[in-house]
Amino acid sequence: MNLKFRLALMNFLEFAVWGAYLTSMGNYFGRAGMGESISWFYAMQGVVSIFMPTLMGIVADKYVQPQRLLGLCHLAAGLGMIALFLIGMLNPHPDKSLFFGVYTISVAFYMPTLALSNTTAFTILKKNGYDTVSAFPPIRVLGTVGFIATMWFVNCAVWQDGHFMLTLSENSDKFQYTYMQFFVSGALSILFFLYSMTLPACELVVDKRKKSFTEMLGLDAFKLFKQKKMALFFVFSALLGMALQVTNSYATPFITSFKSIPEMANTFAANNATLLVSLSQISEALCILMIPFFLRRFGIKMVMLIAMMAWVMRFGFFGLGNPSMPGVLLFILSCIVYGVAFDFFNVSGGLFVDQKCEENIKASAQGLFMLMTNGLGATVGTLLAGEIVNHYCSWNEAGYLLGDWQTCWYIFAGYSLVVCVLFALVFNHKD
């Protein structure tokens, strides 16, 4: 089988696992009596990303081949998701502490796989003589396709009275509102584990030098902070990372909330929020292919600035739009610019880190990038976003999150604009 195809399939499964629940679980929490804790569930992905990707990067650099560790992490994460499915099935309003504890274990093993999958792909490509800047983006596109596929599936899938069907019409038993989304994610994670065992080996780099204590612990990637350029890059990665999970956390509850307004209750967007939001991932898939050109033509600073301005527009369009015409066009525009916002930051950042660090710390450096973005940044950003949303909005008895959404989105847009201006002033990629 073609090597690039195998890596593309790996990325498809990697992100299909996440797409099954990442943007839709907020709707489930609202109906399961856990709506006010949405920010904590999303923030926990950031909390575990503070240490788990770095620790697993250390293991992958020094002890276990990345592709093997990648599969084992998926096995653990998948079993956790299956457990969440069972808990939800047994109780329509499950114990929040139990649910949150099992969820934490699952995402603690999933989040490192985002960096490990990059390390695995980069290592295999280089071993076979490929240029990662040109070869990786088309491979990574299949990851976004996988994310979209499972988003569409949980948006339309219904299991009712022992029968399965796919529908775009209003239905409270759609997977996007139920615990079934966790079953989909868990089953795909276990499938990924089996597939990972067939991937080419990524031999460990044996370093026979006498090592310092920090090198023996695998913490040598932190020496990148000694370089002004890299230190600033990681700091701004954390600041921009604060925006990463905001729309994942609240976009679908926000769009679904319009079902409480009679004149908008039957609109396609309000009843298919997960499907609408998937336009973001379609845009992401297309924007990935633009990365090699933009990186070579404009460099990392301009690419990051473009990403930051896209975040401003992402939030601003949500604040201005609604599910009816012509307001829904602003929702669509928000989804289109998301591709630029996410890819020009996350994918380009991963490539930049891979190019700027030494061979024996590449996995650790990818883990450090994850720590700053999906760890520190996403944790702080999601919890602050939760405080803002809970201040301006509240859940009603029907399971809709209602309130002054427009102010919330404008606050998020204003923050992104401030980060963009600061980055333009202080970051010099030629330092």
N, C-alpha and C positions, 0 to 999 in steps of 0.2 A: 504494500500500500504506500502511496506517495507520502513522504515525510511531512510536507506542509499540510496535507490533508489530515494526517493523524494529529498534528498539533492544533489544527483548526477544530477538529472534533473534540479535542481536550478542552479548548476554550468554550465551545458550544455547551458542553455539559457543566463546566465550571460556573458559568453565569446563568444557565437554566435553573440550577439549584437555587440561586439567589432570587431570580425573577419570580419564582413561584409564590413568594410571600413578601418580598421587600416593600413593594408599593401598595399592597392590598391588605396587609395585616392590620392596619389602622382601622379599617372598616369592621374587621372581626372583633377587635378589642372594644369598640364602641358598643357592639351588640352583646358582648360577653361580660359587660360590667367593669371593664378595665380601661375605658376610654381616657380618663384623666391621667393615666400612666403611660400613654403612648410615647412621650418623650423619653421616659426611662428605658423602655424596650429598645428604642433606636439608639439611645445614648450608650447602652450596654455594648453595642457593637463597637463603639468607640473606646469604651473602657478596656475591653479585652484586647483591642488593637494597640493599646499603649505598651503592652508587654508580650503578648502572644506571638505576633509576627516576628518581633526581634528574637525571641527565644527560639522559635522554630527556624528562623534564618541561621542562627548559630548552629543548631543541630544539623541543618542541611549543608552548611559550609564545612563542618568538621566530622560529623558522625554518621549520618544517614543520607543516602542519595536523595536529592530533591524530589524526584518523581515518585519514589517509594513513600517518603514522608507525606507528600501531597495526597496520595491515596489513603493513607492511614488516617489523616486528619478528616478526610471526607467520610470515612466509615464512622468515626466517632460523631461527627456533626449530623450525619444521616440518621443514626440511631436516636439521637436527641430529638430530631424532628418527628420521627415516628412516635416517640413517647409523648410529644405535645399533641399529636393527632389523637392518641388514645385518651389523654386527659380531657381534651375538648369533647370527645365523643361521649365520655361517661358523665360529663356534667356541663350543661349549657352555660353555667356561670362558675367556672372552675376557681379553685383556691388560687388567688393571685400570687402568693408567695411560692407555692409549688410550681406553678406555671412559669413564673419568672426565673426560678432556680434552674429548671430544666432547659429553658430557653438560653440562659446564660452559658451553660455548659456547651450547648450545641454551637452557638455563635463563636465561643472561645476557640473551637476547633475549625470553624469555617473561615473566619477572618484571615488567619495566616495563609490560607490557600490562595488568596488573591496575589500575594507576593510570591509564594512558592510556584504558582503556575507561570508567572513571568520568568522567574529564575530557570525553571525547567525549559521553557520555550527558548530563552536566550542561549542557554548552554547547549541545547541540542542543535540549534541553528548554527552557532559558531563552530561547533564540532564538525559540522558538515559543510563549512565554507560559505555560509550565507551572511549577507550584510543585514544586521538586525533592524536598522532604520528603515530599509525598504521592504524587508521580508516579513517583519512582525506585524505591522498594521493590518494587512489583508487577513492574516491569521486571527488577529484579535477581533476582527469584524464578526467572525462566527460566534464569538462570545456574546456579543450584543444580539445577534440573531437568536441565540438560545434564550437570552433574557426575555426578548420579545415573545418568543413562542410560548413560554410558560405564563407570561402575563396574559396573553390572549386566552390561553387555555383556562386559567382560573377565573377570568372575567366571564367566560361563556359557559363553563362546565357546571352542570347541576346533577346532583345525586338525590333523587326524590322517590320515596316509596319503592326502593329497590331497583329503580330504573335510572340509567344515565342518559343525559342529552346535552346538546350544545345549543345555547339560545342567546340572542341579543336583547330579548325583551326583559321587562322588569320581573325579577324573581328573587325572593329573599333567601333562597337556598343555593344561590350561586356560590362557587368556591371562594370568590373574593370576599364573601361575608361569613364564611364558615371555617372550621378547623381543617377541612379537606385540603386546603392549600399547603398545610404542613406535611401531609401525607405525600403530596406530589414532590415537594422538596426532598423529603427523606428518601423516597424511592430512587430519585435521580442521584442523590449523593452516594448511595450504595452501588448503583450502576457505575458511577464514576470510579469508585474504589476498584471495582473489577477491571475497568478499562485501564486504569493507571498502571496495573501490573504488567501490561503489554507494551508500555512505552520504552523507548531506547534508554539505556543506562546513562546517567550523568555522573561520571567518575568524580570522586572527591579530589580536590587539589591538595596534595600532601606537601606540607611545609615543614622541612626538617630544621629550620632555624631555631635557635634558642629564643623562647618567647617570654614576653613580659606577662605579669599576672592578668592584665586586662585582655591581652591577646589570647591567653588560655581560656578565659571566660567567653571569648567571642565578642567582646565589647569594643573591638578596635574600629568598628565602623563609626563610632562617635568621634574619632579623631578628625572626621570630615568637618566638624564644627570649628576646627582651627583655621580652616580656609574661609576668608571673608565671604567669598562668592557662595560657597556651599552653605555656610551658616545662615546667610540671608535667605537663600533659597528654601531651606528647611523651615525657617521662621515664617516666611510668607506662605509656605505650603500649609502650615498649621492654621494661619489666619484665614486662608481661603477654604481650608478643610472644614471650617465652621459652617460653611454653606452647604456642604455635600448632602447631609441627610435631612435638611429642612423640608424639601418638597417630597422626598421619599416618605417622610413621616406624615405630612399633612395634606399633600395634594389630593389624594383620593377622598379623605373625609371632607375636605373643603368643597370639592366638586359635587360629591354626593349630597352635601347639606342643602343644595338647591332643590332637592326633591321635597323639601318642606315648604317651598313656595309654590302655591297652586299653579300659577301660570308657567312654571318651569319644571314641574314635577314629572312630566312625561317626555322631556327632551332627551335625545339620544345620549348627550354628554352626561347628564345627571344620573342616568341609569347604567352607564357603561364607563365609569370613571377610570377603571384600570385600563380598559382598552384605549381610551383617549390619551391617558398618560403614556401609553406605550409608543405614541408618536415621538416622544423624547428619545426612546431607544432606537427608533428607526433613524432619526436624525443623527444619533450617535454613531450608528453603523456607517453612515455615509461620510461623516466628518472624520472618522479614523483614517480614511483613505487620503485625506488632505494633509495629514500630519507631516509626512516626509517632505513634501513641497514647502510647507510653511516653516518647518524647522531649518531646512537648508537655506531658504530665501531670507528669512527674517530673524532667526535665532530664538533662543529660549525666552528672552525678555519680552519680545513682542508677542510671542505665542501665549505667554502667561497673561499679558495685558489684555489680549483679545478674549481669553477665557474669563477674566475678571469682569470685563464689560458685558459679556454674555450673561453672567450671573445677575448683574443689575437688571438687564432686560427680562431675564427669566422671572424674577420676582415682580417686577413692575407690570408685566403683561397679566400676571395672575390677579394683581390688584385692580386692574382696569376691566377685566373680562367677566363674562357670565355664560351659562350654557345655551342661551338663546342667540339667534342671529341679530345683529352682527357680533355680539360680544364673544361668541364661541371662537371667532377668528383670532381673537387675542389669546385665548387658551392655546390654540394651534400654534401661533407664533411663539408663545412661551415654550412649547414643546420643541419647536424647531431650533431655537437658540440654545436649548439644553445640550444638544449634541456638541456644539462648540464649547460650551461652559465646562462640560465634563471631560471630553477627550483632550482638548488643548491643555488641560491641567493634569489630569490623571495619567493618560497614556504618554504624553510628551514628557511629563515629569519622570516616569519610570525609565524612559529611554535616556533622558539626561543623566539620571543617577547611574545607570549602567555604563555610560560612556566616561563618567568622571571619577569612578572609583577603581581601586586595584582588583585584580582577578580574585584574590583569596578572600575578599570581603564583599563580593557582589551580592550574595544572598542576604547578608547582614545589612548591607546598605539599602536594599529593597525593603527589608523589614523596618529599618529606621524611617524610610519615606512613608511607609504605612503607619508607623507610630505617630508621626507628626500630622498626617492628614486624617486618616480614618480613626486615629487614636485620640491624641490631645485635641486636635481641631474639631473633629466631629462630635466628641463627647461634650465639650464646652458649648459648642454651637447648638447642638440638639437640645440640651437642657435649658439654655437661655431661650431658644425658640419655644420650648414647651411652656416656660413661664410667661412669655409674651402671649401665646395663643390662649392659655388658660386664664389670663387676665382679661382678654378682650372677648373670649368665646366660652361657651359651656355646652355640655351635652344635654339634650332634652330626653324625655321618656321614650321617644320613638327611635333613639339611637343616632340622632343627627347633631353635629357639632355646629352650633349657631352663634353668631355674634358679629363683631366689627372686623371681618377678615381683611378688609381693604387696608386698614391701618397696620395690621400685622405684616402684610406683604410689602408695604412701603418702608417699614422699619428694616426689613431684611434687605431690600434694594439699597437703602441708604448706607447700610453697613458695608455692603459689597463695593459701593462707589468709593467710600473712604479708603478701603484696602487697596483698591486699584490706583488711586492717586498716590498713596504712600509708596507703593511698589514702583511706580514710574519714577519717583523722585530719588529713591535710595538704592535700587538694585542696578548694578552694572555688571553684565555678564562677562565683560572683558577683564574684570579685576583678577 
